[in-house]
Amino acid sequence: MKKLIVLVTGLFVVGFVVVGCGRKDDSGKVTTLKLAHGLDTTHPVHKGMEHMAKLVLEKSGGKLKIDIYPSEQLGSERECIEQLQIGALAMTKTSTAALESFVPEVKVLGLPYLFRNDDHYWKVLLGDIGRELMDAGRSKGLKGLCFYDAGARSFYAKKPIKTPADLAGLKVRVIKSNMAMKMIKAMGGSATPIDWGELYTSLQQGVVDAAENNPPSFQTSHHYDVCKYYTLDEHTRPPDLLLISNAAWNKLSPEFQQVLQAAATESVAYQRKLWTQKVEESLRIVKEAGVEVSYPDKEPFRKAVKSLWDEFEGTEIMDMAKRIEQVQ
């Protein structure tokens, strides 16, 4: 029933997206693109997209507009990506982890402990490799516009997780990503894919014992109401990716394409600044709410996932991982 509702919603949306993706006509019509995602409106990634939409309006002289639908109003991450592919939605923001089943090349960004630090992370995403990965979905009807900082993902649970051994027997919610599922298995846990919008109830009812995400998502979702232990092992750092469908992009005039790309690129620095501030704020809020935040030795976690790295030896994923490691 849920998928039927989403499909009907998508068909309703397409009537506006098709009309809104053409060039401005002589009557002064405004071109409108619909952008849907699953995050709360207080989230720094949402605010980054709001800033991008503001820049689009300014740079186009009011001729190009982006309407944003947050909080899974038009479906989950996967459902929004599917709507882009069938032309029922113009734009979406997705984690690269959720994008893996559509664009296999981005799996590399889900390898645990791939990035040395924040500087290395952004040199990769803003460089040639980042551009290659943004373009990897073009054959699937998906064009990447920019990466947003989605931080490092860490474990939170109803009991302390100090080492990988503490994950044994725990049902750990993961995003619907093969890489994430393999990582949890390598660490000894039981991976359970659940949509973001269903996770609070799943934690509350014991469907899962733990989850993993960045500090702003942990805090803004109020998952800390249920999980009082947050272990900053920072195992993965898959970025968020702003996508537009090939169909929507191709219907834009060259002028509007330039405006949209420039606004997206410019919004990244703004979002990164907000992200840094929000991480500090979120950790303060959850600590004040009684959450025990710990900083474990990461080496046991790195050793636990070595088998996952070994699994990709000799593949294109490992070739890309080695290129990423060489970025200075």
C-alpha positions as CSV (number, residue, x, y, z in Angstrom):
1,M,0.0,0.0,0.0
2,K,2.9,2.4,0.9
3,K,4.5,1.9,-2.5
4,L,1.2,2.4,-4.2
5,I,0.7,5.7,-2.4
6,V,4.2,6.8,-3.3
7,L,3.6,5.9,-7.0
8,V,0.4,7.9,-7.1
9,T,2.1,10.8,-5.4
10,G,4.9,10.5,-8.0
11,L,2.4,10.6,-10.8
12,F,0.8,13.7,-9.3
13,V,4.2,15.3,-8.9
14,V,5.2,14.6,-12.5
15,G,2.5,16.9,-13.8
16,F,4.3,19.8,-12.2
17,V,7.8,18.6,-12.9
18,V,7.2,18.1,-16.7
19,V,5.6,21.5,-17.0
20,G,8.2,23.1,-14.7
21,C,11.3,21.8,-16.3
22,G,11.0,23.6,-19.7
23,R,12.5,26.9,-20.6
24,K,10.8,30.2,-19.5
25,D,8.3,31.2,-22.1
26,D,7.3,34.6,-23.3
27,S,4.5,34.8,-20.8
28,G,7.0,35.0,-17.9
29,K,6.4,31.5,-16.6
30,V,8.8,30.4,-13.8
31,T,10.5,27.1,-14.1
32,T,10.1,25.0,-10.9
33,L,12.1,21.9,-9.9
34,K,10.8,19.7,-7.1
35,L,13.5,18.4,-4.7
36,A,12.5,15.7,-2.2
37,H,14.6,14.2,0.6
38,G,14.2,12.4,4.0
39,L,15.9,14.8,6.5
40,D,14.4,17.0,9.1
41,T,14.3,20.8,8.3
42,T,16.7,21.5,11.2
43,H,19.4,19.3,9.6
44,P,22.4,21.2,8.1
45,V,22.1,19.3,4.8
46,H,18.5,20.5,4.4
47,K,19.7,24.0,5.2
48,G,22.5,23.7,2.7
49,M,19.9,22.8,0.0
50,E,17.7,25.8,1.1
51,H,20.7,28.0,0.6
52,M,21.3,26.4,-2.9
53,A,17.6,27.1,-3.7
54,K,18.0,30.7,-2.6
55,L,21.0,31.1,-4.8
56,V,19.2,29.6,-7.8
57,L,16.4,32.1,-7.5
58,E,18.8,35.0,-7.2
59,K,21.1,33.9,-10.0
60,S,18.2,33.3,-12.4
61,G,16.5,36.6,-11.6
62,G,13.5,34.7,-10.2
63,K,13.1,32.6,-13.4
64,L,14.2,29.3,-11.9
65,K,12.8,28.0,-8.6
66,I,13.4,24.9,-6.4
67,D,10.6,23.7,-4.2
68,I,11.9,21.4,-1.4
69,Y,9.9,18.6,0.2
70,P,11.8,17.3,3.3
71,S,11.1,14.5,5.9
72,E,10.2,11.8,3.4
73,Q,7.1,13.6,2.2
74,L,7.5,12.1,-1.2
75,G,9.1,8.8,-0.2
76,S,12.2,7.2,1.2
77,E,15.7,7.7,-0.3
78,R,15.3,4.7,-2.5
79,E,11.8,5.7,-3.6
80,C,13.0,9.3,-4.5
81,I,15.8,7.9,-6.6
82,E,13.4,5.7,-8.4
83,Q,11.1,8.6,-9.0
84,L,14.0,10.5,-10.6
85,Q,14.6,7.6,-12.9
86,I,11.0,7.5,-14.2
87,G,10.7,11.3,-14.4
88,A,8.3,11.7,-11.6
89,L,10.7,13.9,-9.6
90,A,13.4,16.4,-10.6
91,M,15.9,16.3,-7.8
92,T,16.7,14.5,-4.6
93,K,19.4,14.3,-1.9
94,T,20.6,10.8,-1.1
95,S,23.4,9.2,0.9
96,T,25.9,7.5,-1.4
97,A,25.2,4.4,0.7
98,A,21.6,4.3,-0.5
99,L,22.8,5.0,-4.0
100,E,25.0,1.8,-4.2
101,S,22.3,-0.4,-5.7
102,F,21.7,2.1,-8.5
103,V,25.3,3.2,-9.1
104,P,27.8,0.5,-8.0
105,E,30.8,2.7,-8.4
106,V,29.9,4.7,-5.3
107,K,30.3,1.6,-3.1
108,V,33.9,2.6,-2.6
109,L,32.8,5.6,-0.5
110,G,31.3,3.1,1.9
111,L,34.5,1.2,2.7
112,P,35.2,1.6,6.4
113,Y,38.2,3.7,7.4
114,L,38.8,4.9,3.8
115,F,39.5,8.5,4.6
116,R,42.5,9.6,6.7
117,N,40.9,12.8,7.9
118,D,38.6,15.7,7.0
119,D,41.2,17.3,4.6
120,H,41.7,14.0,2.7
121,Y,37.9,13.5,2.5
122,W,37.3,16.9,0.8
123,K,40.4,16.7,-1.5
124,V,38.9,13.5,-2.9
125,L,35.3,14.7,-3.2
126,L,36.2,18.1,-4.7
127,G,38.8,16.6,-7.1
128,D,38.8,14.4,-10.2
129,I,37.7,11.3,-8.3
130,G,34.7,13.1,-6.9
131,R,33.7,14.4,-10.3
132,E,34.0,10.8,-11.8
133,L,31.7,9.5,-9.0
134,M,29.2,12.2,-9.5
135,D,29.0,11.4,-13.2
136,A,28.9,7.6,-12.7
137,G,25.1,7.6,-12.6
138,R,24.5,9.3,-15.9
139,S,23.8,6.0,-17.7
140,K,21.2,5.3,-15.0
141,G,19.4,8.6,-15.5
142,L,21.1,10.4,-12.6
143,K,23.4,13.4,-12.6
144,G,25.3,14.4,-9.5
145,L,25.5,18.2,-8.8
146,C,27.5,18.3,-5.6
147,F,28.5,16.4,-2.5
148,Y,27.4,17.5,1.0
149,D,29.1,16.7,4.3
150,A,27.3,13.9,6.0
151,G,30.0,13.4,8.6
152,A,31.3,10.2,10.1
153,R,29.0,7.4,11.1
154,S,29.3,5.9,14.5
155,F,27.4,3.4,16.7
156,Y,24.6,4.2,19.2
157,A,22.8,1.6,21.3
158,K,21.1,0.8,24.5
159,K,24.3,-0.6,25.9
160,P,28.0,0.5,25.6
161,I,29.9,-0.5,22.5
162,K,33.6,-0.2,23.2
163,T,35.0,-2.8,20.9
164,P,33.7,-4.9,17.9
165,A,33.1,-7.7,20.3
166,D,30.3,-5.7,21.9
167,L,28.4,-5.9,18.7
168,A,28.1,-9.7,18.9
169,G,24.4,-10.7,19.0
170,L,23.2,-7.2,18.4
171,K,20.7,-6.3,15.6
172,V,22.1,-3.2,14.1
173,R,20.1,-1.0,11.8
174,V,21.9,-0.1,8.7
175,I,20.9,1.9,5.6
176,K,20.0,-0.4,2.6
177,S,23.6,-0.8,1.5
178,N,25.4,-4.0,0.8
179,M,28.6,-2.4,2.0
180,A,27.1,-1.4,5.3
181,M,25.6,-4.9,5.8
182,K,29.0,-6.5,5.1
183,M,30.7,-4.2,7.5
184,I,28.4,-5.0,10.4
185,K,28.8,-8.7,9.7
186,A,32.6,-8.4,9.7
187,M,32.4,-6.7,13.1
188,G,30.2,-9.5,14.5
189,G,26.8,-7.8,14.5
190,S,23.5,-8.7,12.7
191,A,22.8,-6.1,10.0
192,T,19.1,-5.1,9.7
193,P,18.1,-2.6,6.9
194,I,15.3,-0.3,8.0
195,D,14.1,3.0,6.4
196,W,15.1,6.1,8.3
197,G,11.5,7.1,9.0
198,E,10.8,3.8,10.7
199,L,13.9,3.7,12.9
200,Y,12.8,5.5,16.0
201,T,9.9,3.1,16.5
202,S,12.1,0.1,15.7
203,L,14.6,1.1,18.4
204,Q,11.8,1.8,20.8
205,Q,10.1,-1.5,20.2
206,G,13.3,-3.5,20.2
207,V,13.2,-4.5,16.5
208,V,16.8,-3.5,16.5
209,D,19.3,-3.0,19.4
210,A,21.5,-0.4,17.8
211,A,22.1,1.9,14.8
212,E,24.9,4.0,13.3
213,N,24.9,7.5,12.1
214,N,26.5,11.0,12.4
215,P,25.9,13.2,15.5
216,P,23.4,15.6,13.8
217,S,21.2,12.8,12.6
218,F,21.4,11.0,16.0
219,Q,20.3,14.2,17.7
220,T,17.7,15.7,15.3
221,S,16.0,12.3,15.0
222,H,15.7,12.1,18.9
223,H,17.1,8.6,18.7
224,Y,19.1,9.6,21.9
225,D,15.7,9.3,23.7
226,V,16.1,5.5,23.3
227,C,19.8,4.9,22.9
228,K,21.9,6.3,25.7
229,Y,25.3,5.2,24.5
230,Y,27.1,6.8,21.5
231,T,30.5,5.4,20.5
232,L,32.4,7.7,18.1
233,D,34.4,4.9,16.3
234,E,33.7,6.9,13.0
235,H,33.8,3.7,10.9
236,T,32.5,5.2,7.6
237,R,32.0,8.6,6.0
238,P,29.7,8.2,3.0
239,P,28.8,11.7,1.8
240,D,25.4,13.0,0.7
241,L,24.9,13.6,-3.0
242,L,22.6,16.1,-4.6
243,L,21.1,14.5,-7.7
244,I,19.0,15.7,-10.7
245,S,17.4,13.4,-13.2
246,N,18.9,13.4,-16.7
247,A,15.4,14.2,-18.0
248,A,15.0,17.3,-15.8
249,W,18.6,18.5,-16.5
250,N,18.2,18.1,-20.3
251,K,15.0,20.2,-20.3
252,L,16.8,23.1,-18.7
253,S,18.2,25.8,-20.9
254,P,22.0,26.1,-21.0
255,E,21.6,29.3,-18.9
256,F,19.6,27.5,-16.2
257,Q,22.0,24.5,-16.2
258,Q,24.8,26.9,-15.5
259,V,22.8,28.7,-12.8
260,L,21.9,25.4,-11.0
261,Q,25.4,24.0,-11.1
262,A,26.9,27.2,-9.9
263,A,24.4,27.4,-7.0
264,A,24.9,23.8,-6.0
265,T,28.7,24.2,-6.0
266,E,28.6,27.4,-4.1
267,S,26.3,25.9,-1.4
268,V,28.8,23.3,-0.4
269,A,31.1,25.7,1.6
270,Y,28.0,27.1,3.3
271,Q,26.8,23.6,4.2
272,R,30.2,22.5,5.5
273,K,30.4,25.4,7.9
274,L,26.9,24.6,9.2
275,W,27.9,21.0,9.5
276,T,30.9,21.7,11.7
277,Q,28.8,23.9,14.0
278,K,25.9,21.4,14.2
279,V,28.2,18.4,15.1
280,E,29.4,20.4,18.1
281,E,25.9,21.4,19.1
282,S,24.5,17.9,18.7
283,L,27.1,16.3,20.8
284,R,26.5,18.9,23.5
285,I,22.7,18.3,23.4
286,V,22.9,14.5,23.6
287,K,25.4,14.7,26.5
288,E,23.2,17.1,28.4
289,A,20.3,14.6,27.8
290,G,22.3,11.9,29.6
291,V,23.9,10.1,26.7
292,E,27.3,8.6,27.4
293,V,29.6,9.6,24.5
294,S,32.8,7.6,24.2
295,Y,35.9,7.7,22.0
296,P,37.1,4.1,21.6
297,D,40.4,2.9,20.2
298,K,39.7,2.6,16.5
299,E,42.4,0.0,15.8
300,P,40.3,-3.0,16.8
301,F,37.5,-1.8,14.6
302,R,39.9,-1.3,11.6
303,K,41.3,-4.9,12.1
304,A,37.7,-6.3,12.3
305,V,36.9,-4.9,8.8
306,K,40.1,-6.0,7.1
307,S,38.3,-9.0,5.6
308,L,35.9,-6.6,3.9
309,W,38.7,-4.8,2.2
310,D,40.3,-8.1,1.2
311,E,37.0,-9.1,-0.4
312,F,37.4,-6.3,-3.0
313,E,41.0,-7.1,-3.9
314,G,41.4,-7.2,-7.7
315,T,38.1,-5.3,-8.4
316,E,37.4,-1.8,-9.7
317,I,36.2,-0.9,-6.3
318,M,39.7,-1.6,-4.8
319,D,41.4,0.1,-7.7
320,M,39.4,3.3,-6.9
321,A,40.1,2.8,-3.2
322,K,43.8,2.8,-3.9
323,R,43.5,5.9,-6.0
324,I,41.7,7.6,-3.1
325,E,44.4,6.5,-0.6
326,Q,47.0,8.1,-2.9
327,V,45.4,11.5,-2.8
328,Q,47.6,13.9,-0.8
